[in-house]
Amino acid sequence: MATEITTIDYMVPADVYARYGADFDTEAANDAVLAELNAIIPEGIVVHRNGKVFAEKDVEDVARGLDWQQLLDHIDVDQILATHGR
């Protein structure tokens, strides 16, 4: 059984969309960010679409020690937006 660790905001901020002045599929972009995030965090830890982070018992301490902002900063949001324009 997984334990809820924290809640994070992984969604692309509105000001980032505005900076490009284009129309994006925001839901698809946010889903892509979430998929990238889940791909780079350790196994046994998962971020759900609502931003809640869950960890299996053996990686709870690892999950609590993660620098979520640093992980998010490593995701290439520009590339994600490039593929989700309308």
Summary of the structure (lengths in Angstrom):
residues: 86
radius of gyration: 13.9
end to end distance: 40.0
largest distance: 44.4
contacts: 218
relative contact order: 0.27
helix: 51%
strand: 16%
